[in-house]
């Protein structure tokens, strides 16, 4: 496989020191606050971000070891291709979370919805645009056949194993 070099723009601090009991998606992690410490020379890039309520974070799943092309997600008892799931065991271990912006001070950003490990390397921050990031008519493949109370069914497990 070819490689791409990504720059780490900061570090995410969270209360999750180990993989055990970590929330599976940010929607189930509203009670957990995280702090992003942006590389100081990038601070000017935060200008205008305070006006947004939500952010999309892209980060490196730095504790994932290897990948699986077929995985069994926690919402199903059947295996699916990794690209049809949110499994962290991916050929390119990149995580994505939509989180609520709480405050920005200098090069630090506080947010709720921390579903990543403490010390996670941050790749990028994008503002959430409700006008284009919501797709109420989206079809969700195998997940559409599951219960509509997805956030309530979340559980913690060893998703990095």
C-alpha positions in Angstrom: 0.0 0.0 0.0 1.1 3.5 -0.7 1.7 5.9 2.2 0.6 9.4 2.8 2.2 11.7 5.4 -0.2 13.5 7.7 0.8 16.2 10.1 -0.3 16.0 13.7 -1.9 19.4 14.5 -2.5 18.7 18.2 -3.2 16.2 21.0 -6.6 15.2 22.5 -6.8 14.7 26.2 -9.7 12.7 27.5 -10.6 10.8 30.7 -10.2 7.5 28.8 -6.8 6.2 29.8 -7.5 2.6 28.7 -9.6 1.0 26.0 -11.8 -0.7 28.5 -15.3 1.0 28.9 -14.6 3.7 26.3 -17.8 4.9 24.5 -18.2 3.6 21.0 -19.4 6.8 19.3 -19.4 10.5 20.4 -23.2 10.5 20.5 -22.9 8.2 23.5 -20.1 10.1 25.1 -21.8 13.4 25.9 -20.9 13.1 29.6 -17.2 13.1 28.7 -15.2 16.3 28.2 -12.1 16.4 26.2 -9.4 19.1 25.6 -7.6 19.6 22.4 -4.2 21.3 22.7 -3.4 22.6 19.2 0.2 23.0 18.1 0.8 26.7 19.2 1.9 28.0 15.8 -1.5 26.9 14.4 -3.6 28.9 16.9 -4.5 31.6 14.4 -6.3 28.9 12.4 -9.0 28.8 15.2 -10.2 32.3 14.3 -14.0 32.2 13.7 -14.4 28.7 15.2 -16.1 30.1 18.4 -19.3 30.7 16.5 -19.9 27.0 15.8 -21.7 24.7 18.2 -20.2 21.4 16.8 -16.9 20.2 15.4 -15.8 17.2 13.3 -12.5 15.8 14.6 -10.3 13.6 12.5 -7.6 11.7 14.5 -5.2 8.8 14.4 -6.3 5.7 16.2 -2.8 5.4 17.6 -3.4 2.3 19.8 -4.9 0.1 17.0 -2.7 -2.8 16.1 -3.3 -4.2 12.6 -6.6 -4.4 10.8 -9.3 -6.8 9.8 -11.1 -6.7 6.4 -14.2 -8.5 7.9 -15.5 -7.4 11.4 -18.5 -8.0 13.5 -19.9 -4.6 14.7 -21.5 -4.4 18.1 -24.9 -3.6 16.4 -25.0 -6.9 14.5 -24.2 -10.5 14.9 -22.9 -10.9 11.3 -19.6 -9.9 9.9 -19.4 -7.0 7.4 -16.5 -5.5 5.4 -14.6 -3.1 7.6 -15.5 -0.2 5.2 -19.2 -0.9 6.0 -18.6 -0.3 9.7 -17.0 2.2 12.1 -14.5 -0.4 13.4 -11.2 1.1 14.4 -9.4 -2.0 13.0 -8.9 -0.3 9.6 -6.1 -0.4 7.0 -5.7 3.4 7.7 -6.7 3.8 11.4 -8.4 7.2 11.2 -11.1 8.1 13.6 -13.9 10.7 13.2 -16.1 12.2 15.8 -18.7 15.0 15.8 -18.4 16.7 19.1 -19.9 19.8 20.9 -17.7 22.8 21.2 -17.7 24.1 24.7 -15.0 26.8 24.7 -11.7 28.0 23.1 -8.9 29.6 25.1 -5.7 30.3 23.2 -4.6 27.1 21.6 -7.0 24.9 23.7 -10.4 23.7 22.8 -12.8 22.1 25.3 -15.5 19.8 23.9 -18.1 17.2 25.0 -18.5 13.8 23.3 -15.0 12.5 24.0 -15.0 9.0 22.7 -11.3 8.7 22.0 -8.3 7.7 24.1 -6.2 10.1 26.1 -3.2 11.3 24.1 -4.9 10.8 20.7 -3.0 12.6 17.9 -5.3 15.1 16.2 -5.2 15.2 12.4 -7.8 17.9 11.6 -10.7 20.0 12.9 -13.6 20.9 10.7 -16.7 22.9 11.6 -20.0 21.1 11.5 -22.3 22.7 8.9 -25.9 21.7 9.6 -26.8 22.8 6.0 -24.6 20.2 4.4 -23.5 17.7 7.1 -27.0 16.4 7.9 -28.5 13.9 5.6 -31.9 13.0 7.0 -32.8 10.7 4.0 -29.5 8.8 4.1 -29.7 5.1 3.7 -27.6 3.2 6.2 -27.2 -0.3 4.7 -27.3 -3.1 7.2 -27.7 -0.7 10.1 -31.2 0.4 8.8 -32.5 -3.0 9.9 -31.5 -2.4 13.5 -33.5 -0.7 16.2 -33.9 3.1 15.9 -32.6 3.7 19.4 -28.9 3.3 18.3 -27.5 5.7 20.9 -29.3 4.0 23.7 -27.9 0.6 22.7 -24.3 1.6 22.8 -22.0 -0.3 25.1 -18.4 -0.2 25.8 -16.2 -3.0 24.6 -12.7 -3.7 23.5 -13.1 -2.3 20.0 -9.4 -2.1 19.5 -8.8 -5.8 20.1 
